[in-house]
Amino acid sequence: MEDERSETLESTSTERRLHDRSRLIVDLFFDGADMTGVASTKDISAGGLYMNTKALLPEGALLTLRLPFEEGDVVVNAEVMYAEPGHGVGVSFHGLRENDRALIERALAEQ
Protein backbone atom coordinates (compact mmCIF):
# COMPACT_ATOMS: atom_id res chain seq x y z
CA MET A 1 0.00 0.00 0.00
CA GLU A 2 2.76 2.46 0.93
CA ASP A 3 4.69 1.61 -2.27
CA GLU A 4 1.57 2.24 -4.37
CA ARG A 5 1.07 5.61 -2.66
CA SER A 6 4.70 6.58 -3.24
CA GLU A 7 4.50 5.59 -6.90
CA THR A 8 1.29 7.60 -7.31
CA LEU A 9 2.83 10.68 -5.69
CA GLU A 10 5.99 10.28 -7.74
CA SER A 11 4.16 9.88 -11.06
CA THR A 12 1.81 12.78 -10.30
CA SER A 13 4.66 15.11 -9.43
CA THR A 14 6.73 13.91 -12.40
CA GLU A 15 3.96 14.92 -14.77
CA ARG A 16 4.07 18.50 -13.43
CA ARG A 17 7.85 18.93 -13.63
CA LEU A 18 9.32 21.36 -16.11
CA HIS A 19 12.90 20.09 -15.64
CA ASP A 20 14.23 16.54 -15.79
CA ARG A 21 15.63 15.43 -12.45
CA SER A 22 18.82 13.47 -12.01
CA ARG A 23 19.90 11.32 -9.12
CA LEU A 24 22.46 13.45 -7.33
CA ILE A 25 22.90 13.09 -3.60
CA VAL A 26 23.86 16.30 -1.83
CA ASP A 27 23.53 17.04 1.88
CA LEU A 28 21.58 20.25 2.32
CA PHE A 29 20.44 22.55 5.08
CA PHE A 30 16.88 23.83 5.32
CA ASP A 31 15.16 26.51 7.34
CA GLY A 32 11.44 27.22 7.39
CA ALA A 33 8.07 25.99 8.63
CA ASP A 34 9.29 26.76 12.18
CA MET A 35 12.19 24.30 11.96
CA THR A 36 15.72 23.91 10.69
CA GLY A 37 17.49 20.75 9.73
CA VAL A 38 19.82 18.77 7.54
CA ALA A 39 18.57 16.51 4.78
CA SER A 40 19.89 14.85 1.65
CA THR A 41 18.66 15.03 -1.89
CA LYS A 42 17.23 12.02 -3.64
CA ASP A 43 17.10 13.75 -6.99
CA ILE A 44 17.60 17.30 -8.17
CA SER A 45 17.10 19.56 -11.18
CA ALA A 46 17.42 23.25 -11.92
CA GLY A 47 13.74 23.57 -10.97
CA GLY A 48 13.64 21.74 -7.65
CA LEU A 49 14.52 18.63 -5.74
CA TYR A 50 13.29 15.82 -3.55
CA MET A 51 14.84 15.80 -0.10
CA ASN A 52 14.91 12.86 2.27
CA THR A 53 13.86 14.03 5.73
CA LYS A 54 11.81 12.80 8.65
CA ALA A 55 10.81 16.42 9.38
CA LEU A 56 7.09 17.03 8.95
CA LEU A 57 7.04 19.80 6.37
CA PRO A 58 3.53 20.57 5.07
CA GLU A 59 2.66 21.21 1.44
CA GLY A 60 2.94 24.92 0.72
CA ALA A 61 5.63 25.50 3.37
CA LEU A 62 8.26 28.03 2.33
CA LEU A 63 11.87 27.06 2.99
CA THR A 64 15.32 28.47 2.49
CA LEU A 65 17.76 25.81 1.29
CA ARG A 66 21.54 25.84 1.28
CA LEU A 67 23.13 23.27 -1.01
CA PRO A 68 26.92 22.97 -0.80
CA PHE A 69 28.66 22.12 -4.07
CA GLU A 70 32.39 21.97 -4.81
CA GLU A 71 32.18 25.30 -6.67
CA GLY A 72 30.27 26.99 -3.85
CA ASP A 73 26.96 27.05 -2.01
CA VAL A 74 23.60 27.60 -3.64
CA VAL A 75 21.11 29.39 -1.38
CA VAL A 76 17.57 29.41 -2.74
CA ASN A 77 14.00 29.80 -1.56
CA ALA A 78 11.75 26.81 -2.17
CA GLU A 79 8.15 25.71 -1.69
CA VAL A 80 7.08 22.25 -0.59
CA MET A 81 4.99 20.91 -3.47
CA TYR A 82 4.21 17.49 -2.00
CA ALA A 83 5.02 15.67 1.20
CA GLU A 84 5.54 12.04 2.11
CA PRO A 85 5.42 12.24 5.93
CA GLY A 86 8.33 10.43 7.53
CA HIS A 87 10.14 10.06 4.18
CA GLY A 88 10.66 13.40 2.49
CA VAL A 89 9.29 16.27 0.41
CA GLY A 90 9.43 17.50 -3.16
CA VAL A 91 10.23 21.20 -3.45
CA SER A 92 10.17 23.74 -6.25
CA PHE A 93 12.79 26.49 -6.35
CA HIS A 94 11.70 30.12 -6.32
CA GLY A 95 13.99 32.87 -7.59
CA LEU A 96 16.96 30.69 -8.44
CA ARG A 97 19.70 33.01 -9.70
CA GLU A 98 21.13 32.24 -13.14
CA ASN A 99 24.66 31.63 -11.82
CA ASP A 100 23.24 29.16 -9.24
CA ARG A 101 21.22 27.42 -11.98
CA ALA A 102 24.43 27.05 -14.00
CA LEU A 103 26.27 25.66 -10.96
CA ILE A 104 23.56 23.01 -10.43
CA GLU A 105 23.57 22.10 -14.12
CA ARG A 106 27.37 21.70 -14.10
CA ALA A 107 27.16 19.45 -11.02
CA LEU A 108 24.53 17.32 -12.74
CA ALA A 109 26.63 17.06 -15.90
CA GLU A 110 29.66 15.88 -13.90
CA GLN A 111 27.93 12.94 -12.27
C-alpha positions as CSV (number, residue, x, y, z in Angstrom):
1,M,0.0,0.0,0.0
2,E,2.8,2.5,0.9
3,D,4.7,1.6,-2.3
4,E,1.6,2.2,-4.4
5,R,1.1,5.6,-2.7
6,S,4.7,6.6,-3.2
7,E,4.5,5.6,-6.9
8,T,1.3,7.6,-7.3
9,L,2.8,10.7,-5.7
10,E,6.0,10.3,-7.7
11,S,4.2,9.9,-11.1
12,T,1.8,12.8,-10.3
13,S,4.7,15.1,-9.4
14,T,6.7,13.9,-12.4
15,E,4.0,14.9,-14.8
16,R,4.1,18.5,-13.4
17,R,7.8,18.9,-13.6
18,L,9.3,21.4,-16.1
19,H,12.9,20.1,-15.6
20,D,14.2,16.5,-15.8
21,R,15.6,15.4,-12.5
22,S,18.8,13.5,-12.0
23,R,19.9,11.3,-9.1
24,L,22.5,13.5,-7.3
25,I,22.9,13.1,-3.6
26,V,23.9,16.3,-1.8
27,D,23.5,17.0,1.9
28,L,21.6,20.3,2.3
29,F,20.4,22.6,5.1
30,F,16.9,23.8,5.3
31,D,15.2,26.5,7.3
32,G,11.4,27.2,7.4
33,A,8.1,26.0,8.6
34,D,9.3,26.8,12.2
35,M,12.2,24.3,12.0
36,T,15.7,23.9,10.7
37,G,17.5,20.8,9.7
38,V,19.8,18.8,7.5
39,A,18.6,16.5,4.8
40,S,19.9,14.8,1.7
41,T,18.7,15.0,-1.9
42,K,17.2,12.0,-3.6
43,D,17.1,13.8,-7.0
44,I,17.6,17.3,-8.2
45,S,17.1,19.6,-11.2
46,A,17.4,23.3,-11.9
47,G,13.7,23.6,-11.0
48,G,13.6,21.7,-7.7
49,L,14.5,18.6,-5.7
50,Y,13.3,15.8,-3.6
51,M,14.8,15.8,-0.1
52,N,14.9,12.9,2.3
53,T,13.9,14.0,5.7
54,K,11.8,12.8,8.7
55,A,10.8,16.4,9.4
56,L,7.1,17.0,8.9
57,L,7.0,19.8,6.4
58,P,3.5,20.6,5.1
59,E,2.7,21.2,1.4
60,G,2.9,24.9,0.7
61,A,5.6,25.5,3.4
62,L,8.3,28.0,2.3
63,L,11.9,27.1,3.0
64,T,15.3,28.5,2.5
65,L,17.8,25.8,1.3
66,R,21.5,25.8,1.3
67,L,23.1,23.3,-1.0
68,P,26.9,23.0,-0.8
69,F,28.7,22.1,-4.1
70,E,32.4,22.0,-4.8
71,E,32.2,25.3,-6.7
72,G,30.3,27.0,-3.9
73,D,27.0,27.0,-2.0
74,V,23.6,27.6,-3.6
75,V,21.1,29.4,-1.4
76,V,17.6,29.4,-2.7
77,N,14.0,29.8,-1.6
78,A,11.7,26.8,-2.2
79,E,8.1,25.7,-1.7
80,V,7.1,22.2,-0.6
81,M,5.0,20.9,-3.5
82,Y,4.2,17.5,-2.0
83,A,5.0,15.7,1.2
84,E,5.5,12.0,2.1
85,P,5.4,12.2,5.9
86,G,8.3,10.4,7.5
87,H,10.1,10.1,4.2
88,G,10.7,13.4,2.5
89,V,9.3,16.3,0.4
90,G,9.4,17.5,-3.2
91,V,10.2,21.2,-3.5
92,S,10.2,23.7,-6.2
93,F,12.8,26.5,-6.3
94,H,11.7,30.1,-6.3
95,G,14.0,32.9,-7.6
96,L,17.0,30.7,-8.4
97,R,19.7,33.0,-9.7
98,E,21.1,32.2,-13.1
99,N,24.7,31.6,-11.8
100,D,23.2,29.2,-9.2
101,R,21.2,27.4,-12.0
102,A,24.4,27.1,-14.0
103,L,26.3,25.7,-11.0
104,I,23.6,23.0,-10.4
105,E,23.6,22.1,-14.1
106,R,27.4,21.7,-14.1
107,A,27.2,19.4,-11.0
108,L,24.5,17.3,-12.7
109,A,26.6,17.1,-15.9
110,E,29.7,15.9,-13.9
111,Q,27.9,12.9,-12.3
